[in-house]
């Protein structure tokens, strides 16, 4: 997407945000008596007394505001957060429908508003809709949300508090007019569009004001907003080619299509990628200032690429610990499609740890593999974390769309495609703060397990500021180890202990989730957030073959500053340095990490311990590109892109 088109999209996104937030704030105050200063009328106004639906919506809105307050927000902040989330989710859903229209996954539904052909067909099936105030257009869109939400629940789940408000006709017409501007017609077919909408929802003026008011982020939202910078495609490819791509090249002894399709795969001096029994290729050496260079003709014979033990693709895990809208995961998806097909055709491919069988045994034909393949990638291979719930929404949706594109390329019609019921994209945010509900949850658990749950809730208070830097999995491990020492309930293997703990916790959470309406709605919010928190911990405790990231940079959020120094003393100078160390810790020996960060760590004296102990000792660089300024859109930072390989002794 060129700069002029991005500017048009930025203006449209900012205008859409203003329209939505003005409309939704007006509804909160004028209809539901929830004021911008955070005060909430004790009783619903007379205008709602005879409207049972509106009364139920108000009760849920009040519960959602209370839920935000329980997490530590002041009253006005809680109302603003709810309004912003409703606006963001509404915009994302309509943008998503525009993108699905462009791909033929749904009928035209928003491109001409209520005149869209999909809505006309819907009305033909239910002629009574004409009697509704909007002739049933919202009901039609809700039905689309429900249908898509069977798979992409994180964005289209209408139980989400962000679904409680909907723009009225004047605001909706204005919003559709912005999205249907002919000047934007070309953007909806591009996979990156929803990522740009995510970045542009928070404007540059807002970022400048945050920096003017405080040098360091004051909370998790400021940390997220200050670091919403789109990673250019060539950087994504460079880092992924030299981590995931190289991992597969080494497993295949160079006998893979990735040696040709990975444009930025750097060959080390003296290294060839020829397959066993074939003449090796000449090495490629990248000169300064280049991500890729022509092959050197002067080397007639070179050794093959380093050898790595083969793995079934289902056992390859890729993590982005600050995933944003999922750019690294999307390109990794592309490489994994090739990886799976090559492993399926390989007679020497090993059995999977996940199934105990080879790919060809589990999928006897290429057609059977391709039918399952996109779902396999999302279930087994790609993992992402972000501190912003809306980033997780977008990343999960983008991966789902990428799966649909793969099935389309394989020739599978929409009705023939398996449902995508899971992505491994999770949110790092505090556990819900209602103490009475935590007590009620813990009463359902054995006391030793309840003690661990309470410790996790306490540890997760800074999850929104820290993300994967928090190391909550250590809290769980220490708790389980104490149970073992005491001869408690979990004295068997590590994995089994965690499964027992997790099963007990999720059983209690499911009980909460079954309650609906009134107080039950508050319980459901608590249960959903707690379940998300435990999913985050489970993701943190795994190891990954590849870690890819464009992490936050600069100072940490104020509340996490002291804890950052205690948890990551070698990397406390900058958040990005701590993320790199955290990523290295998540790798097995020989695993690869790729990152684009500020280049300061490579020369400033204050980063000496990070350079000497993390970079040179624990994970020496395999390739480095000094990119300089102007890479991360409007970010005023000089960057470097580099890949590290974890040492055997680290």
matplotlib code that plots the C-alpha trace (Angstrom):
import matplotlib.pyplot as plt

x = [0.0, 1.6, 1.9, -0.9, -3.4, -2.3, -3.0, -6.5, -7.1, -5.7, -8.1, -11.0, -10.1, -9.8, -13.1, -14.8, -13.4, -14.7, -18.2, -18.4, -17.1, -19.4, -22.4, -21.6, -20.9, -24.2, -26.0, -24.2, -25.3, -28.6, -30.1, -28.4, -27.6, -23.8, -22.0, -18.5, -17.3, -18.0, -21.1, -23.9, -27.5, -28.7, -31.9, -32.7, -34.5, -38.3, -37.7, -36.3, -38.8, -41.1, -38.3, -37.1, -34.3, -32.9, -33.0, -31.0, -28.4, -28.1, -27.5, -24.7, -23.2, -23.1, -21.5, -18.9, -18.0, -17.7, -15.4, -13.1, -13.1, -12.2, -9.0, -7.8, -9.3, -10.8, -14.6, -14.1, -11.4, -13.7, -16.5, -14.0, -12.4, -15.8, -16.8, -13.4, -13.7, -17.2, -16.1, -13.0, -14.9, -17.7, -15.2, -13.2, -16.2, -17.3, -13.8, -13.6, -16.9, -15.5, -12.4, -14.5, -16.7, -13.5, -12.6, -16.0, -16.3, -19.6, -22.1, -22.1, -23.4, -21.9, -20.7, -24.1, -25.5, -29.2, -29.2, -26.5, -27.5, -26.9, -29.3, -31.9, -31.7, -32.0, -35.1, -36.6, -36.3, -37.9, -40.4, -41.5, -38.2, -39.7, -41.6, -38.5, -37.1, -34.1, -35.9, -33.8, -30.4, -28.8, -30.4, -28.9, -25.4, -25.7, -26.6, -23.4, -21.4, -22.8, -22.0, -18.4, -18.1, -18.4, -14.8, -13.5, -15.1, -12.5, -13.7, -17.3, -18.4, -21.6, -21.4, -18.4, -19.3, -18.0, -21.1, -23.6, -23.8, -24.5, -24.6, -28.0, -29.0, -27.4, -24.0, -24.2, -24.8, -21.9, -19.7, -20.7, -20.1, -16.5, -15.8, -17.4, -15.5, -14.5, -11.0, -10.5, -12.0, -8.6, -7.5, -10.1, -8.4, -5.1, -4.3, -2.5, -5.5, -7.0, -3.5, -3.2, -6.7, -5.5, -2.5, -4.4, -7.3, -4.9, -3.7, -0.2, -1.6, -2.6, 0.8, 2.5, 0.3, 1.2, 4.9, 4.5, 2.8, 5.1, 8.4, 7.5, 4.2, 1.9, -0.2, -0.7, -2.8, -0.1, 2.5, 0.4, -0.5, 3.1, 4.4, 1.8, 4.2, 3.7, 6.6, 7.4, 7.0, 10.6, 11.7, 9.2, 10.5, 14.1, 13.7, 11.4, 13.4, 16.5, 14.8, 11.9, 13.1, 16.7, 15.4, 13.6, 16.5, 18.8, 16.4, 16.1, 19.9, 19.1, 16.6, 13.6, 11.8, 12.4, 16.0, 14.4, 11.2, 12.8, 14.1, 16.1, 17.7, 21.3, 23.9, 27.0, 30.4, 31.4, 27.9, 25.9, 22.3, 22.6, 20.6, 22.4, 24.0, 23.6, 26.2, 26.0, 25.2, 27.6, 27.3, 25.6, 27.3, 25.5, 27.6, 27.0, 23.7, 22.1, 19.7, 20.6, 23.5, 24.2, 25.8, 29.6, 30.9, 34.3, 33.6, 33.5, 32.7, 31.1, 29.9, 26.1, 24.1, 24.3, 22.4, 19.5, 17.4, 14.2, 10.8, 7.3, 5.9, 3.2, 6.0, 7.4, 6.3, 6.7, 6.0, 5.6, 5.5, 4.3, 2.3, 0.2, -1.9, 0.1, 2.5, 5.2, 2.6, 1.0, 4.2, 5.2, 1.9, 3.1, 6.3, 4.6, 2.3, 5.4, 7.0, 4.0, 3.7, 7.5, 7.3, 4.3, 6.2, 9.3, 9.6, 12.0, 9.9, 9.6, 6.5, 4.8, 5.0, 1.4, -0.2, 2.5, 2.2, 3.8, 1.9, 1.5, 0.1, -2.5, -3.3, -3.0, -3.5, -2.3, -6.0, -6.6, -3.6, -4.6, -8.1, -6.6, -3.5, -4.6, -6.2, -3.1, -0.9, -3.2, -3.6, 0.0, 2.4, 1.6, 1.5, 1.0, 0.7, -0.2, -1.2, -3.9, -7.1, -8.0, -4.6, -5.4, -8.8, -7.2, -4.3, -6.8, -9.0, -6.1, -4.9, -8.4, -8.6, -5.2, -6.5, -9.5, -7.1, -5.1, -8.2, -9.4, -6.0, -6.3, -9.7, -11.9, -15.3, -16.5, -18.8, -16.0, -13.6, -13.3, -14.2, -11.3, -12.1, -8.8, -6.0, -3.2, -3.3, -3.8, -4.0, -1.6, -3.8, -4.5, -6.7, -10.2, -10.1, -13.4, -12.2, -15.6, -15.7, -12.1, -13.0, -16.0, -13.8, -11.2, -13.8, -14.5, -10.9, -8.8, -6.9, -3.4, -4.7, -6.6, -3.4, -1.7, -4.6, -4.5, -0.7, -1.3, -4.0, -1.7, 1.3, -0.9, -1.7, 1.0, 0.4, -1.0, 2.2, 4.7, 3.2, 5.5, 8.2, 6.2, 7.3, 4.1, 4.8, 7.6, 4.9, 2.9, 6.0, 7.1, 3.6, 3.4, 6.9, 5.8, 2.9, 5.3, 7.5, 4.5, 3.4, 0.4, -2.0, 0.4, 3.4, 3.8, 5.3, 5.6, 3.2, 0.7, 0.8, 0.0, -2.8, -4.4, -4.2, -5.4, -8.3, -9.5, -9.3, -11.1, -13.8, -14.6, -14.4, -16.8, -19.3, -19.0, -19.4, -22.7, -24.4, -26.0, -27.9, -27.7, -25.0, -24.3, -23.1, -20.4, -19.4, -19.1, -16.8, -14.7, -14.6, -13.7, -10.8, -9.5, -9.6, -7.7, -5.1, -4.5, -4.2, -1.5, 0.4, 0.2, 1.7, 4.5, 5.6, 6.2, 9.4, 9.5, 11.7, 11.5, 10.7, 10.0, 9.3, 9.0, 8.8, 8.0, 11.0, 11.9, 11.0, 8.6, 5.3, 5.9, 4.3, 6.6, 9.9, 11.2, 9.9, 11.6, 15.0, 14.4, 13.3, 15.7, 18.8, 20.9, 18.3, 16.6, 17.9, 15.1, 12.0, 13.1, 16.3, 14.2, 12.0, 15.0, 16.3, 12.8, 12.7, 16.0, 14.9, 11.9, 14.1, 15.7, 19.4, 19.9, 16.6, 16.4, 15.2, 14.5, 13.9, 13.7, 14.6, 16.4, 20.1, 21.2, 21.9, 24.8, 26.9, 25.7, 27.8, 24.7, 23.8, 27.2, 25.9, 23.1, 25.6, 28.2, 26.0, 22.8, 23.8, 27.4, 27.2, 23.6, 22.6, 25.2, 24.0, 23.7, 22.9, 22.5, 21.2, 21.8, 18.7, 19.0, 16.1, 12.7, 11.9, 9.0, 6.6, 6.5, 8.6, 11.6, 14.1, 17.1, 16.6, 18.5, 17.1, 19.0, 18.7, 20.2, 20.8, 20.6, 23.8, 23.8, 25.1, 22.6]
y = [0.0, 3.3, 6.3, 8.3, 5.4, 5.0, 8.7, 8.3, 5.3, 7.2, 10.1, 7.8, 5.8, 8.9, 10.3, 7.0, 6.9, 10.4, 9.5, 6.4, 7.7, 10.8, 8.6, 6.0, 8.5, 10.2, 6.8, 6.0, 9.3, 10.1, 6.6, 4.6, 7.3, 6.4, 9.8, 10.6, 11.5, 7.9, 8.5, 6.0, 6.7, 4.2, 3.5, 3.4, 6.5, 6.4, 6.2, 2.6, 1.3, -0.3, -1.6, -4.9, -5.2, -1.8, -2.5, -5.7, -3.8, -1.1, -3.7, -5.3, -1.9, -1.0, -4.4, -3.7, -0.3, -1.9, -4.6, -1.9, -0.2, -3.4, -3.6, -0.3, 2.4, 5.5, 6.0, 8.3, 6.1, 3.1, 4.8, 6.1, 2.6, 1.0, 3.7, 3.3, -0.5, -0.4, 2.1, 0.1, -3.2, -1.8, -0.3, -3.5, -5.6, -3.4, -3.2, -7.0, -7.3, -5.1, -7.3, -10.5, -9.0, -8.3, -12.0, -13.4, -15.0, -13.1, -11.5, -7.7, -6.5, -3.1, -1.8, -0.3, -0.4, -1.4, -1.6, -4.3, -7.5, -9.7, -7.7, -7.8, -11.6, -11.7, -9.5, -11.9, -14.7, -12.7, -10.1, -9.0, -7.2, -4.2, -3.4, -2.9, 0.7, 0.0, -2.6, -5.2, -4.1, -4.5, -7.9, -8.9, -7.7, -9.5, -12.7, -12.3, -11.6, -14.8, -16.9, -15.7, -15.7, -19.5, -19.4, -15.9, -15.5, -13.1, -10.3, -11.3, -12.6, -10.6, -11.5, -9.2, -6.0, -4.1, -5.4, -3.8, -0.5, 0.1, 3.3, 4.8, 5.5, 8.9, 7.8, 4.5, 6.2, 8.5, 5.5, 3.5, 6.6, 6.8, 3.1, 3.1, 6.1, 5.1, 6.3, 3.4, 0.8, -0.8, -1.3, -3.9, -6.7, -6.2, -8.4, -5.6, -3.1, -4.1, -3.7, -0.2, 0.6, -0.7, 1.6, 4.6, 4.3, 6.0, 9.2, 10.7, 13.7, 11.4, 9.8, 13.2, 14.4, 11.3, 11.9, 15.5, 14.7, 11.9, 10.6, 7.0, 5.3, 5.8, 2.7, -0.3, 1.6, 4.3, 1.6, 0.0, 3.2, 4.5, 1.4, 0.8, 0.9, -1.2, -3.6, -3.3, -6.4, -6.7, -6.6, -9.3, -11.5, -10.9, -11.9, -14.9, -16.2, -16.3, -17.9, -20.2, -20.5, -21.3, -23.8, -25.8, -25.5, -27.0, -29.8, -30.6, -30.3, -27.6, -29.7, -27.4, -24.8, -22.3, -21.8, -20.1, -18.6, -17.0, -13.9, -12.6, -15.9, -15.0, -17.6, -17.5, -17.4, -20.8, -22.2, -23.9, -25.1, -28.0, -31.1, -34.3, -35.8, -32.6, -30.0, -27.3, -23.8, -20.9, -18.9, -15.5, -12.8, -9.6, -6.4, -3.5, -1.8, -4.7, -7.4, -9.6, -9.8, -11.5, -14.9, -14.9, -16.8, -17.4, -20.3, -23.5, -26.0, -25.3, -27.4, -27.9, -25.9, -26.9, -30.1, -30.1, -33.0, -33.3, -32.5, -33.1, -29.7, -30.0, -29.9, -26.6, -23.6, -19.9, -17.1, -13.4, -12.0, -8.6, -9.6, -6.5, -7.3, -10.4, -9.6, -12.1, -14.8, -14.2, -14.6, -17.6, -19.1, -18.8, -20.6, -23.3, -24.2, -25.2, -26.9, -29.1, -30.3, -31.1, -33.0, -35.0, -36.1, -37.0, -40.7, -40.0, -37.5, -38.3, -39.0, -36.1, -35.7, -34.4, -37.5, -40.2, -40.6, -39.1, -36.6, -39.1, -41.6, -39.1, -37.7, -40.5, -38.1, -34.6, -33.5, -34.7, -32.8, -29.6, -29.8, -29.9, -27.8, -24.3, -25.5, -27.4, -24.3, -22.3, -25.0, -26.2, -23.7, -20.0, -18.3, -14.6, -12.3, -8.7, -6.4, -4.8, -6.9, -5.2, -6.2, -9.8, -9.4, -8.3, -10.8, -13.7, -12.4, -11.8, -15.4, -16.7, -14.8, -16.2, -19.7, -19.0, -17.7, -21.0, -23.1, -21.1, -21.6, -25.4, -25.3, -26.0, -24.3, -22.4, -25.3, -27.8, -26.0, -27.2, -24.7, -22.8, -23.1, -22.0, -19.6, -19.3, -15.5, -14.4, -11.2, -10.3, -8.3, -8.3, -11.0, -9.6, -7.6, -8.4, -9.9, -11.4, -13.4, -14.5, -15.8, -17.6, -19.1, -20.3, -21.9, -24.3, -25.5, -27.7, -25.4, -26.0, -25.2, -22.2, -20.9, -21.0, -19.3, -16.5, -16.1, -16.0, -13.3, -11.2, -11.7, -10.8, -7.3, -5.9, -8.1, -5.2, -3.2, -6.1, -8.7, -11.7, -10.0, -10.8, -14.5, -15.6, -19.2, -19.2, -18.5, -21.5, -23.7, -22.8, -23.4, -26.8, -27.7, -26.8, -29.2, -31.9, -31.3, -31.5, -34.7, -33.0, -33.8, -33.3, -35.5, -37.0, -35.7, -32.0, -31.9, -34.1, -31.8, -28.7, -30.6, -31.4, -27.9, -26.5, -28.9, -27.9, -24.2, -24.4, -26.5, -23.7, -21.1, -23.0, -22.9, -19.1, -18.8, -20.7, -17.8, -15.1, -11.9, -9.5, -10.6, -13.6, -11.3, -9.9, -13.4, -14.3, -11.3, -12.5, -16.0, -15.0, -12.8, -15.4, -18.0, -15.7, -15.1, -18.9, -19.3, -16.6, -18.5, -21.7, -20.0, -18.5, -21.8, -23.4, -23.4, -22.3, -23.2, -19.6, -16.3, -13.2, -9.7, -6.0, -5.3, -2.1, 0.2, 2.9, 3.0, 0.6, 1.7, 3.5, 0.8, -1.9, 0.0, -1.5, -5.0, -4.9, -4.2, -7.1, -9.6, -8.6, -6.9, -7.5, -5.9, -3.2, -0.3, -0.6, -2.7, -4.0, -5.4, -7.3, -8.7, -10.0, -11.7, -13.1, -14.4, -16.1, -17.7, -19.2, -21.0, -24.4, -24.7, -23.9, -22.1, -18.8, -15.3, -12.5, -8.9, -5.4, -3.0, 0.2, -0.1, 1.6, -1.7, -2.5, 0.5, 2.4, 1.7, 1.2, -2.0, -3.6, -6.4, -7.1, -7.2, -9.4, -11.8, -12.1, -11.3, -12.6, -15.4, -16.7, -16.1, -15.0, -13.1, -15.1, -12.1, -8.3, -5.5, -1.9, -0.2, 3.3, 5.8, 5.9, 2.2, 2.1, 4.6, 7.7, 6.3, 8.5, 5.6, 4.2, 0.5, -2.8, -6.1, -9.1, -12.9, -14.7, -18.4, -19.7, -21.3, -24.8, -23.6, -20.7]
z = [0.0, -1.1, 1.2, -0.5, -0.1, 3.5, 4.1, 2.8, 5.0, 8.0, 7.5, 7.1, 10.2, 12.3, 11.1, 11.7, 15.3, 16.0, 14.6, 16.6, 19.9, 19.7, 19.0, 21.6, 24.4, 23.6, 23.9, 27.2, 28.8, 27.0, 26.9, 29.7, 32.2, 32.3, 32.3, 30.9, 34.4, 35.5, 37.5, 37.0, 37.9, 40.6, 38.6, 34.9, 33.6, 33.0, 29.3, 29.7, 32.2, 29.6, 27.4, 28.7, 26.1, 26.9, 30.6, 30.1, 28.0, 30.6, 33.3, 31.2, 30.5, 34.2, 34.9, 32.2, 33.7, 37.1, 35.6, 34.2, 37.6, 39.3, 37.2, 38.6, 36.3, 37.7, 37.0, 34.1, 32.6, 32.9, 30.9, 28.3, 28.0, 27.4, 24.8, 23.0, 22.9, 21.5, 18.8, 17.9, 17.7, 15.6, 13.2, 13.0, 12.3, 9.4, 8.0, 8.3, 6.3, 3.6, 3.4, 3.3, 0.5, -1.5, -1.1, -2.0, 1.5, 2.2, -0.1, -0.5, 2.9, 3.7, 0.3, -0.4, 3.1, 3.3, -0.6, -0.6, -2.5, 0.5, 2.7, -0.1, -0.2, 3.6, 3.5, 0.9, 3.3, 6.1, 4.7, 8.1, 8.7, 6.9, 10.1, 12.1, 12.6, 10.3, 8.2, 9.9, 8.7, 12.1, 12.6, 9.2, 10.2, 13.6, 11.8, 9.8, 13.0, 14.5, 11.5, 11.2, 15.0, 15.0, 14.0, 14.6, 18.0, 19.3, 16.9, 16.2, 19.6, 20.4, 24.1, 24.3, 26.2, 23.1, 21.3, 23.6, 21.7, 18.0, 16.1, 15.3, 11.7, 11.2, 12.6, 10.8, 7.5, 8.0, 8.9, 5.9, 3.7, 5.0, 4.4, 0.9, -0.4, -4.0, -3.3, -0.8, -3.2, -3.8, -0.1, 0.9, -1.0, 0.7, 3.8, 5.6, 5.5, 8.9, 10.5, 9.2, 10.5, 13.9, 13.8, 12.6, 15.1, 17.6, 15.8, 15.8, 17.7, 20.5, 20.6, 20.7, 23.5, 25.5, 25.1, 26.0, 29.2, 30.3, 29.0, 30.0, 29.4, 32.3, 31.8, 29.5, 27.0, 26.5, 26.1, 23.4, 21.6, 21.6, 20.0, 17.2, 14.3, 11.2, 10.4, 6.7, 4.6, 3.6, 7.3, 8.1, 5.2, 6.1, 9.7, 9.0, 6.1, 8.3, 11.3, 10.3, 6.7, 7.8, 10.4, 7.7, 5.2, 7.9, 8.6, 4.8, 4.2, 1.7, -0.3, -0.1, -2.3, 0.5, -0.8, -3.8, -2.4, 0.7, -1.0, 1.9, 3.1, 3.7, 3.0, 5.1, 3.5, 2.4, 2.8, 0.1, 0.1, -2.4, -1.5, -0.5, -3.6, -5.7, -6.5, -3.8, -4.8, -4.4, -1.2, -1.0, 1.0, 1.9, 1.7, 4.1, 3.5, 1.6, 2.8, -0.1, -2.5, -5.8, -5.5, -5.6, -8.6, -7.1, -4.9, -6.9, -4.1, -0.7, 2.2, 2.6, 5.0, 8.7, 9.6, 12.0, 13.1, 11.2, 12.9, 11.9, 11.0, 13.7, 16.3, 15.0, 17.1, 16.1, 18.7, 18.3, 21.9, 20.8, 17.8, 17.1, 14.0, 13.2, 10.3, 11.3, 11.9, 8.5, 6.6, 8.7, 7.6, 4.0, 4.7, 6.7, 3.8, 1.8, 4.9, 5.4, 1.8, 1.7, 4.9, 3.7, 0.6, 2.6, 3.2, 6.0, 7.8, 11.5, 13.6, 15.3, 19.0, 18.8, 17.1, 17.2, 13.4, 10.3, 8.2, 5.4, 7.8, 9.2, 5.7, 3.1, 0.1, -0.7, -1.0, 2.5, 3.8, 2.0, 3.4, 6.9, 6.4, 7.2, 10.4, 11.3, 11.0, 13.2, 15.8, 16.1, 14.8, 15.3, 18.7, 19.5, 22.5, 22.8, 25.7, 23.6, 23.3, 20.0, 18.5, 19.4, 17.6, 14.4, 14.5, 14.9, 12.1, 9.8, 10.4, 9.7, 6.5, 5.5, 6.1, 3.8, 1.1, 1.3, 1.0, -2.0, -3.6, -2.9, -4.7, -1.7, -1.8, 1.3, 2.4, 2.1, 4.5, 8.1, 10.8, 12.3, 16.0, 17.5, 17.1, 19.6, 19.9, 23.5, 25.5, 28.3, 30.7, 34.4, 35.9, 36.7, 39.9, 41.7, 45.0, 45.8, 42.6, 43.1, 46.5, 45.1, 42.4, 44.9, 47.1, 44.2, 44.2, 46.4, 48.8, 47.4, 43.9, 45.2, 46.7, 43.3, 41.7, 44.2, 43.6, 39.9, 40.2, 42.3, 39.9, 36.9, 38.1, 35.9, 32.9, 30.8, 31.3, 31.1, 28.7, 28.4, 30.5, 33.6, 33.9, 35.6, 34.6, 37.3, 39.9, 38.8, 38.6, 42.1, 43.4, 41.8, 43.1, 46.6, 46.2, 45.2, 48.2, 50.5, 48.9, 47.5, 44.7, 41.9, 42.6, 39.1, 35.9, 35.2, 32.3, 34.2, 37.2, 35.0, 33.3, 36.6, 37.8, 34.5, 34.4, 37.9, 37.2, 33.9, 35.4, 37.8, 35.1, 32.9, 35.8, 35.9, 32.2, 32.3, 34.2, 32.1, 32.8, 35.8, 38.2, 36.0, 33.3, 35.7, 36.5, 32.8, 32.3, 35.2, 33.9, 30.4, 31.5, 33.9, 31.2, 28.9, 31.7, 32.2, 28.4, 28.5, 31.2, 29.3, 26.2, 28.4, 29.7, 26.3, 24.3, 20.6, 17.7, 16.4, 18.1, 15.9, 17.1, 16.7, 20.4, 22.2, 22.7, 25.2, 28.9, 30.5, 31.9, 35.2, 37.4, 35.9, 36.0, 39.3, 38.5, 35.1, 36.7, 39.1, 36.5, 33.7, 35.3, 32.2, 29.9, 32.0, 30.0, 27.4, 27.0, 23.7, 25.2, 27.8, 25.1, 23.3, 26.4, 27.1, 23.5, 23.8, 27.1, 25.2, 22.6, 22.8, 22.1, 18.4, 18.1, 16.2, 17.2, 14.7, 15.9, 14.6, 17.4, 18.1, 17.2, 20.4, 22.2, 19.8, 20.8, 24.0, 27.1, 29.2, 27.2, 27.7, 29.9, 27.4, 24.5, 26.3, 28.2, 26.2, 22.6, 22.4, 25.0, 25.2, 21.5, 19.1, 16.0, 12.8, 10.6, 11.3, 9.1, 10.3, 8.8, 10.2, 10.3, 8.6, 8.7, 11.2, 9.6, 11.8, 14.7, 15.4, 16.0, 14.1, 13.8, 13.3, 12.1, 13.4, 14.0, 17.0, 17.6, 21.1, 22.3, 23.7, 27.1, 27.5]

ax = plt.figure().add_subplot(projection="3d")
ax.plot(x, y, z, "-o")
ax.set_aspect("equal")
plt.show()
